[in-house]
């Protein structure tokens, strides 16, 4: 099991902020969503799966983080959320964050730490551990997708080989 590092959320934000030389909108959107939104869906360009983060808690349920398949519509995502979190009302809105780079850049630029830390703040060590496992799953899915692209599995070339 992966070790879980818990920092103050502000420290994770500072770490991410320090690395935001030219790519400022994506990271800031992620940070803003983690601070303000109840439910966040993170989209990646290299894999079809989404990271769904639900920071709502109750006396019975802690926060939730899951790697889910791409939904065909917003309505499908809402139905999925209702099925996963039946004791909660539907959120007013689900914040959508697009991460247009590799999943590993989420790790390298501090975004993964920000997610883990916010989950720790809201739900303690078990929630932080779940967040770390979700990020690790995304990294594995990305490695598999890159391998498939290199091998030509499920991918077509633009040009024929001579």
Secondary structure, 3 states (H helix, E strand, C coil): CCCCCCCCHHHHHHHHHHCCCCCHHHHHHHHHHHHHCCEEEEEECCCCCEEEEECCCCCCCCCEEEEECCCCCHHHHHHHHHHHCCCCCCCCCEEEEEECCCHHHHHHCCHHHHHHHHHHHHHHHHHHHHHHHHHHHHHHHHHHHHHHHHHCCCCCCCCCCC
